Each structure stands twice: as structure tokens, then as C-alpha cells.
Amino acid sequence: MSVATSTQARPAQWQEKLGVVLFFVLCALLARRVLQAAGSQTVVMIAVSAVLGFVTADLVSGLVHWLFDTWFARTTPVLGKTFVTPFRVHHEDPLDITRHGFVATNGHNCLVSVPVLALALLLPSGPEAPWASSALTFVLMLCLGVFGTNQFHKWSHMQNVSPLVSWLQERGIILGREHHDVHHTAPHTSHYCITTGWLNRPLEAIGFFDGMEKLITAVTGLQPREETMNLPAVTPEAPESTPAPDLATP
């Protein structure tokens, strides 16, 4: 089965543009809250919260990536067109993501993060909430990591990136090209985390995603990657039968 893939940049939708604007406004407001509440926490605790938030973003990217690579189909209502198809098309045309502009690349992740950032701004801070700075820092770094996921992913498929991006990739601070190439090796069943890739090796070591698939199959009876498994197989034509020789003929 062949699926047409995009060869041109996809134009950004107005929702994506709005999402990007709201994302950065809310991040700025949340960063201000973090600074205001920072007096009640040590620098070490804030730094730990920041790292945990970034690591959690990597885990979230892996779970979402695995979910839409493994389950559902392109024809699934709502999810199929919006989420499943882009992931499946990406395997067929890995460079498709490099043809998208900044807003088209990151708009969806911004939209997902906006409600989380808005709710975080409602959290109490001050003397009555001594852990506020750590909690707000965690949420801020989680959302920044989620925002960066598609951009880091895009850079991992680009031949030419800026020296700063290359420096970050080489040191494993963001997703690197060689690391992500492992996922693009058939059958595409490993290295799902695409923010930093830090969690790929630990999750592979404990068989996390394989165990999740077995659990879901045991509970629901569904088979992972069923859409791929159900592709029509090409059956070779049987050779024409040769008539048996007439032994009675001299």
C-alpha cells in the first residue's frame, strides 16, 4: 500500500499560530512566577526540578510516538488523520518534517502545552507554598521540552544545522542524528523518545514498550502494528501446470 507524502512545506494553520503566541506568553508569565517564588527554594532544588521536567518531556515524547506508531490506523476517526497519519508518513518520507516551517512544526505541541501552562499559573506561590518554585520550574521545563520535541526531531533529520545545534546534538543535550537513525531502521520498534533520547537505552534495557504491548494485547486482544500487518500480501502466481505425459503413446 502506498501513501502520498508531502513534497512541499505545509502552511501553518491559524490555530497553530495562535498556539505559538499563547505558549510564549504563558511561558514568560510562568518564568516570572518561578523567579518570584525562588526565594523559598535552593538553587539545587530548582535545578533538579528543571532536569526532571526535561526528562519527563523525553518520556512523554516516547509514549506519544510509540502510541501512534503502534496502535490505531490511518482511518481511525479523529486520531487517524491528525496523529496517526503524520507518524506513519514520517517513516515513508523522513525528510517531510524538514520541509515544514517553524509554526507548522511546533504549533500542535504549543497548543497541547497551553492548558498545562495556564493551570500552572493558578498554583499558589509564596510562604504558604514553599515548594511552589520547584513545581512551577518542573512544569515550565516539561512544557519547554514538549515544545522543543518536534524542533529537535526536525534538526535530527537535517543535513545542515547551525553550529550551536550541532554542538548540542554532539553532546546529547538534544536528539542527535545518529541516535535517531536507529528508530528509522526497520521495523521502527525502538528509540521512540525524540526530545533528548536520554531515556531510550534505559527503556530498551527493561523492555518497557515491549512489555506495554504485551499487556495491552493480553487485556484487549489488539495486536500492535496491526495496520502494517494487515497490508495485502503479494502472492506469487502459481506456475501453469504441465500436462502429464501420455504413457500409452509410443
N, C-alpha and C positions, 0 to 999 in steps of 0.2 A: 504494500500500500504506500503510495507516495502522497506527500502533503506539500502543497505550495508554501514556500517560505518567502519572507520579505527580502527584497534586494535593495530597498530604499529606506531611508530614515522614516520612522513612524512619527507623524506630527503629534505634538503634545496636546492633550485634551484640556479643556478649561478647568475640570476638576483637579487635574494633576498640577496645573499652575497654582490654583488656589491652595492645594495641599502643601506645596513647597513654601509658599509665603507664610501660611499659618504655622508650619513646622518651625521655621527660623524665628518667627516672632515668639512662639511659646518657649522655644529653647532659650532665647535671650531672657525671658521673664523667669524661667526656672533657674538659669545660671545666677541671676540676681538673688533669688531666694537662697540658693546654696551659699553664696558669699555672705548674706545676711545672717544665716544660721551657723556659719563656720566657727564662730567663737566657742560653741559648746562642744566641738569635736577636735581631736588632734589631727594633724596633717596626715599621720599614718592611717587613721581610720578612714579618712576621706579618700586617700589613695587606694586603699584596699577596696572600698566601695566602687570606685571608678573601674578598677580592674575587673571586679566581679560583674559589673554591669556590662562591660565589653565582652567578657567570656560568655555571659548569658546570651548576648546577641548572636554570638557564633553558634551556640546551641540552638537558638530559635531558627537561625538560617538553615541549619542542618535538618531540623524537624520538618520545616515547611518544604524544603527541597525534596526530602525523602517522601513526604506525603504525596506530593503531586507528581513525582517521578514514578511512584509505586502503585498508587491506588487511583480509582476513578478512571474515566475515559474522556476523550475529547468531546463526546456527545453528552456528557453529564450536564443536566440543566444548571445554569448559572456558573458553577465551578468550571465546567469544561472549557468554555470559551475564554473566561477571564484568567484562569490559573493553570489548568492542565495543559491546554494547547501551547502556551508560551514555553513551558518546560520541555514538552516533547519536541517542539520545533527547534529548540536550542540544541538538542542532541543531533538533529539532522543538519543544522546550519549554525555551528558555534559562533560564527562571526556576526550573526544577525544582531546581537546585542551591541556590537561596536558601531553600528550604523544609527543608533538612537541618540538623540540629543540629551542634554543634562536633565531636563524636566521629564521627558518621556522615560528616561532610565530610572529616575528616582521618585517620580511623582506618586506611584502607588504606595511605596514604603512610607513616604511622608504622610499620606492620608491615613495609613494604619496607625502611625505613631501619634497623630494629633489628639485623639481621645485620651490616650495614656498620659500625654503631657498635660492636657487640660485637667485631668483628675489629680495629677501630682501637685498641681498648683493649689488644690484645695486642702492638701495635707497641712496640719498645724506645724508651726515652727516657733522657736523661741524657748524660753526657760521651761515651759510646760512640755516641750518635746525635745529632749536632749539628743535624740538620735535622728532628728529631722535632717541635718546636713548630710549624714551618710545615706539616708533613704532617698533624699532628693538627688544626690550625686549618682546613686545606683540607677535611678530611673532615667536621669539625663544621659548617662553613658550608654545605657541599654538602647535608648531611642536613637542616639547618635550612631551606635553600631548598626542598628537596623537600617537607618538611613544610608549608611555607607556600604551596606552589603552589595547592592546592585552596582554601585560605582566601582567597588573593589573587584567585583566579579568581571565587570566590563574591562577594567585595566588588565586583568589576568589573561584576556584574550587579545590584547592589542600588541602589535609588534613593537611600536614605538610609544614610550611613555616618558613623562618628564623625569629628570634626574632624581627629584625628591621621591616620586612614586617608585622608581626603580630601587632606590635606597631602602624604602620601607618594605618592598617586596623581598629584597635580598635578605633582610634581617627578620623576616617572618612576622613583621608587625601587622601587615595586611596580607590578604591572599596573594600568593605568588603563582606565576605561570606554570612552572614545573610541578608544583604541588597540585594544582587544579587539573593538570593534564591527566592525572591518574583517574579522575572521575570520568573523563571523556574517552577512556579506554573501555570498549565493550566488555561486559554488559551494563556498564554505568551503575554499578551497585555498591560503590564505596565513595568515601571522601565527599559526603554531602554538605559539610559545613563550608560556607563560602564567604564568611566575613573575614576571619583571620585564618581559618583552617586549623587553629590550635587543638581543637577537640577531635579532629578526625582520627588520629592514631589511637588515643585512649578509647574512643568509642568502638573502633575496629577491634582493639585488643580484647574488649569484654563482649564483643558480638552484640552490641546494643541494638542496631537496626535489624539484624537477622533475628534476634530474639523477639523484637516487636512484631515482625512479620509473622513469625510462628504463632505468637499469642493471638494476633488478630484473626489469623486463619483458623485457629482452634475455636475461637469464640463465635466467629461469624460464618465460617466456611468459605470466605472470599479468598481468592488466590492473588498474590502480589504480581504486578505487571501483567494482569490478565489481558489488557488490550493488546499488548505486544504478543502474548502467547496465542491469541486468537486470530492473528493475521492469517489470511488464507495462504495455505502452503501451496507451493508449485509442485504438482505431481507429474513426474515424467510420463510421457505416453508409453504405453506398453508396445513392444515391437510386434509387428504383424506376424501372426503365426504362419509357419511354413508347413504346407500340406505334407502329411506323412507319405513316404514313397509307397507306390503300389507294388507290393512284393510279388503280386501274381503276374506282373508284366515281365516278360523275359528280357 
